[in-house]
Amino acid sequence: MEYILETHNLGKRYKDFKALSNFDMHIPKGSIYGLVGKNGAGKTTCIRLICGLQKPTTGTYSIYGTSNTNPQIVNVRKRMGAIIETPSIYLDMTAEDNLIEQYKIIGLPTKETKELLELVGLADTGNKKAKNFSLGMRQRLGIAISLVGNPDFLILDEPINGLDPEGIIEIRELILKLNKEHGITFLISSHYLDELSKIATNYGFVEKGKIIKEVSAEELERNCKKRIEVKVTDIKECVKYLEANKVPYEVIENNVINIYQNINISEFTITLANKNCKVTEFHEKEESLENYYINLIGGGDNV
């Protein structure tokens, strides 16, 4: 598998505080990688290191196969765009003027401003200044600015913070469009797990400055899949029925079992009753991404 970004035992210490420690992350090309963790878990520190805003205390990282210890990493970063915490926008300028200014900053001839504004849904803002934009419009302008120079890897730090539902949907659809139609790989740091689950193809779960698990969306779906939890009076008879009908299951306790397939409940209940096994409880369940993360880190406060 080809990785856009890899980190190896990455660490960052601020005096006596370890912000990152043995941080190993792998972002596949073409993915939307969700970096999941509580506030203060180390997500933004990781992003600041990758963007070259700070230097790691220990470990290394590579972007497009180029190590951060290689002087060429400066040129490689030109293929990246990033919004860290809040977009860098000149509020007294129009959307187009903001893009023109960004072209000047990175030393490129001004071009494609109208195409970029069209891409992020801001083509009709005209002479309206950014200070009069909604938060969602500012976030989309920030993404347009990060696209100056035609990068193929975008890093977004909490991109939907403070947005209303309409703004959240706009950002979600824009990310999906850029990923699917333009082949842009994303690293998205967020603690809005329900929203992240709608777009992410891969996840890295962060706790106390470490990646504690990396998982694909497919694997996560299997772990969080729908199930039927039943409580019975005779677990052996229940297992016999499921085995005979080739129904996937998992015994949770002596009298509780998870069933991972839709079944005919009436037939199931009647058949077991004829074997002197009663179904005393029945619940349909589906674990959320948030619950998965909380269970992964061993409980604690919500992210």
Sequence and secondary structure as in RCSB ss.txt:
>XXXX:A:sequence
MEYILETHNLGKRYKDFKALSNFDMHIPKGSIYGLVGKNGAGKTTCIRLICGLQKPTTGTYSIYGTSNTNPQIVN
VRKRMGAIIETPSIYLDMTAEDNLIEQYKIIGLPTKETKELLELVGLADTGNKKAKNFSLGMRQRLGIAISLVGN
PDFLILDEPINGLDPEGIIEIRELILKLNKEHGITFLISSHYLDELSKIATNYGFVEKGKIIKEVSAEELERNCK
KRIEVKVTDIKECVKYLEANKVPYEVIENNVINIYQNINISEFTITLANKNCKVTEFHEKEESLENYYINLIGGG
DNV
>XXXX:A:secstr
  EEEEEEEEEEEETTEEEEEEEEEEEETT EEEEE  TTSSHHHHHHHHTTSS  SEEEEEETTEETTSTTHHH
HGGGEEEE SS    TTSBHHHHHHHHHHHTT     HHHHHHHTT TT TT BGGGS HHHHHHHHHHHHTTT 
 SEEEEESTTTT  HHHHHHHHHHHHHHHHHH  EEEEEES HHHHTTT SEEEEEETTEEEEEEEHHHHHHHT 
 EEEEEES HHHHHHHHHHTT  EEEEETTEEEE S   HHHHHHHHHTTT  EEEEEEE   HHHHHHHHTTS 
S  
